[in-house]
Amino acid sequence: MVGPRPMVAVEPVADPAVIPPPRRPLDPHAPVRRWYGTVLGWAALLTPPGPVPCLRLGVRFDVLDVPAEAGLAALRHLAPGSPVAARDGRLRLLVAPGSAQEVPGVLDWLEWGALPLDLAALGAGAHMEAPLPPGQGLTGPAPEPGGTRPLPRGRPGAVQGAAVWLRPPEPGGEVDASLPTLSALGGGGGAPDLVRVLGTVATHCHRLRLRRGCARPAVGP
């Protein structure tokens, strides 16, 4: 005679409705995105989440990417509130949207068009790395008058090679009005003159090229 079967405990099945969803990985760039979106109101300029937050160009501004020496020389032609970013020994000067397509013609007019210059004009369809907000990655002296910080050297703060603001945009300010534009040619309007900026940048880019050429060792016969 077979005795009664032993009872097997059955674990209750969890209700799928109460199972918490898996945690999403934390976005290390959330503070950067929050600063641009909340403080500056530039959320529309940020690309979708990715490895590095980027700013879409050609919407509210274009960019001149130039060697640091050339960019620093051009600061005198910029309005105090005109933002400037720095990365890897180069400066990115924000200019009025649509300026990038005008740069080749202006350089030709200034008689610089036939020479190779270490500058790039980036506009619609391009992106640039979103510089770290002020205080995130740049340590050292306080900003100088006009909002200009000392040019980062070596390792800026805790982030090596990251773009930072040399002249950060002012929260609540209208950055568009401070950007160099062709409309200021001849002294009209309140914006800085893009022609003067390009003339200064081109001159210093050419000087840098000549110095580098002279520094190369002579090739023997």
Phi and psi in degrees as a GROMACS rama.xvg file:
@    title "Ramachandran Plot"
@    xaxis  label "Phi"
@    yaxis  label "Psi"
@TYPE xy
-87.3257  129.381  VAL-2
-76.1488  176.382  GLY-3
-66.0763  141.955  PRO-4
-70.2212  142.304  ARG-5
-66.2748  141.877  PRO-6
-78.544  134.038  MET-7
-103.637  126.303  VAL-8
-70.8012  131.073  ALA-9
-108.243  120.419  VAL-10
-71.7539  137.136  GLU-11
-65.0232  142.575  PRO-12
-83.1424  126.463  VAL-13
-66.4664  142.505  ALA-14
-73.5841  120.94  ASP-15
-56.8452  -25.3902  PRO-16
-69.5603  -22.597  ALA-17
-104.806  2.42556  VAL-18
-77.7254  119.961  ILE-19
-65.5946  139.544  PRO-20
-66.4353  155.075  PRO-21
-62.0219  144.073  PRO-22
-68.58  135.614  ARG-23
-76.7398  141.465  ARG-24
-61.8163  142.453  PRO-25
-66.9003  139.15  LEU-26
-85.3621  111.291  ASP-27
-65.4295  -16.666  PRO-28
-99.9885  11.0731  HIS-29
-56.7802  -42.8521  ALA-30
-60.801  -36.462  PRO-31
-66.7364  -47.6703  VAL-32
-62.7165  -38.4938  ARG-33
-65.8312  -39.3817  ARG-34
-63.7887  -45.4558  TRP-35
-67.7146  -40.155  TYR-36
-77.8577  -42.2283  GLY-37
-91.2071  -47.3141  THR-38
-78.3804  -46.5738  VAL-39
-93.4826  -22.6013  LEU-40
74.3023  29.4684  GLY-41
-101.234  25.7138  TRP-42
-57.0553  -36.0278  ALA-43
-67.075  -17.6477  ALA-44
-88.9405  -14.7139  LEU-45
-79.6575  138.473  LEU-46
-72.5731  164.663  THR-47
-57.5288  161.727  PRO-48
-51.6323  133.93  PRO-49
-157.014  -169.972  GLY-50
-59.8528  -39.439  PRO-51
-136.404  130.094  VAL-52
-63.6463  136.724  PRO-53
-127.745  154.64  CYS-54
-103.603  130.635  LEU-55
-80.2821  127.231  ARG-56
-92.1563  162.531  LEU-57
87.192  -0.976678  GLY-58
-95.5532  -61.4452  VAL-59
-113.9  -13.5043  ARG-60
-163.435  155.835  PHE-61
-107.044  -179.511  ASP-62
-137.886  137.677  VAL-63
-102.92  118.255  LEU-64
-99.8638  113.604  ASP-65
-137.61  161.335  VAL-66
-60.202  151.169  PRO-67
-58.1824  -41.4012  ALA-68
-61.0123  -43.0237  GLU-69
-68.0558  -39.4065  ALA-70
-67.6216  -39.7732  GLY-71
-65.3474  -35.4473  LEU-72
-66.443  -28.1882  ALA-73
-85.1151  -6.82973  ALA-74
-60.4891  -28.7957  LEU-75
-67.7197  -18.6285  ARG-76
-91.5348  -2.30292  HIS-77
-99.1481  149.238  LEU-78
-68.312  153.282  ALA-79
-55.8102  -31.4936  PRO-80
-93.9959  10.703  GLY-81
-80.7773  114.617  SER-82
-68.3578  145.377  PRO-83
-138.822  132.659  VAL-84
-111.526  157.299  ALA-85
-130.227  141.763  ALA-86
-162.677  128.042  ARG-87
50.9258  47.8321  ASP-88
76.5559  13.3363  GLY-89
-130.292  154.764  ARG-90
-112.788  147.688  LEU-91
-117.696  107.467  ARG-92
-90.3936  121.733  LEU-93
-76.9532  129.951  LEU-94
-126.406  169.265  VAL-95
-61.5458  145.403  ALA-96
-59.4783  140.028  PRO-97
92.2676  -9.90104  GLY-98
-69.3015  -31.67  SER-99
-57.5806  -39.8269  ALA-100
-74.2888  -16.176  GLN-101
-88.0102  -16.7789  GLU-102
-59.3468  -48.1412  VAL-103
-57.1133  -41.8365  PRO-104
-66.1297  -39.261  GLY-105
-66.5563  -41.5593  VAL-106
-64.0664  -37.6376  LEU-107
-63.0075  -42.8339  ASP-108
-64.0403  -34.0279  TRP-109
-83.2756  1.73492  LEU-110
65.6078  32.4462  GLU-111
-108.37  -4.82895  TRP-112
-65.2923  -27.0454  GLY-113
-85.1858  -5.92148  ALA-114
-105.092  143.115  LEU-115
-72.8288  120.599  PRO-116
-121.494  140.425  LEU-117
-84.4034  64.8635  ASP-118
-141.876  149.897  LEU-119
-132.979  135.842  ALA-120
-106.627  119.59  ALA-121
-115.618  129.938  LEU-122
-137.782  -138.602  GLY-123
-55.0161  134.422  ALA-124
90.812  -9.40702  GLY-125
-104.518  164.794  ALA-126
-132.215  157.872  HIS-127
-134.112  149.998  MET-128
-58.5432  132.705  GLU-129
-68.6921  115.839  ALA-130
-61.437  150.017  PRO-131
-62.4063  141.652  LEU-132
-60.3474  156.085  PRO-133
-54.8689  132.815  PRO-134
91.2696  -8.84054  GLY-135
-111.64  85.8543  GLN-136
113.001  -9.33871  GLY-137
-121.527  117.753  LEU-138
-113.296  160.474  THR-139
129.2  -158.93  GLY-140
-61.6561  159.463  PRO-141
-69.0141  162.268  ALA-142
-58.3287  146.659  PRO-143
-78.8795  169.249  GLU-144
-54.3124  137.252  PRO-145
92.4287  1.61349  GLY-146
85.0022  10.9028  GLY-147
-90.0799  125.6  THR-148
-90.3153  156.614  ARG-149
-58.319  143.676  PRO-150
-64.2411  127.131  LEU-151
-60.8923  139.844  PRO-152
-123.886  134.4  ARG-153
66.2527  -120.189  GLY-154
-95.8588  106.555  ARG-155
-78.6455  104.479  PRO-156
65.5285  -132.428  GLY-157
-99.7814  2.21015  ALA-158
-121.114  112.176  VAL-159
-84.6626  130.566  GLN-160
78.5343  2.26867  GLY-161
-79.851  147.75  ALA-162
-72.1445  141.979  ALA-163
-134.295  162.766  VAL-164
-86.8003  120.142  TRP-165
-78.0918  -42.7585  LEU-166
-123.94  98.769  ARG-167
-72.8869  150.716  PRO-168
-66.2459  145.979  PRO-169
-84.9645  125.923  GLU-170
-58.5299  133.125  PRO-171
82.4409  -5.13872  GLY-172
-92.5424  160.812  GLY-173
-97.9323  99.2709  GLU-174
-65.0587  -30.4069  VAL-175
-57.7518  -36.7421  ASP-176
-71.3356  -16.2334  ALA-177
-99.0453  -0.378754  SER-178
-88.2339  143.651  LEU-179
-59.7526  140.229  PRO-180
-148.989  155.822  THR-181
-68.6294  -22.8463  LEU-182
-65.9148  -15.8025  SER-183
-84.7603  -3.18219  ALA-184
-58.5321  129.471  LEU-185
88.5438  5.29063  GLY-186
92.911  0.563223  GLY-187
-80.5634  147.953  GLY-188
78.56  174.554  GLY-189
-103.774  -3.54999  GLY-190
-82.3484  154.157  ALA-191
-63.3682  159.383  PRO-192
-90.6616  117.435  ASP-193
-63.3534  -32.9242  LEU-194
-63.399  -44.0565  VAL-195
-66.4227  -38.8259  ARG-196
-60.8057  -47.7036  VAL-197
-66.7914  -37.2646  LEU-198
-62.0918  -43.4734  GLY-199
-67.4185  -44.5949  THR-200
-62.5817  -45.3233  VAL-201
-62.9322  -41.8592  ALA-202
-58.934  -46.3681  THR-203
-74.3198  -31.8319  HIS-204
-62.9881  -40.377  CYS-205
-66.0936  -41.027  HIS-206
-62.6457  -41.1556  ARG-207
-61.7536  -40.8634  LEU-208
-63.4969  -42.1776  ARG-209
-65.1529  -41.245  LEU-210
-64.1745  -41.0856  ARG-211
-64.8526  -36.9108  ARG-212
-65.5388  -38.8221  GLY-213
-71.6028  -26.5562  CYS-214
-79.1988  -14.6113  ALA-215
-71.4886  140.735  ARG-216
-65.6304  143.075  PRO-217
-67.8426  141.103  ALA-218
-91.4008  126.806  VAL-219
-71.4626  167.812  GLY-220
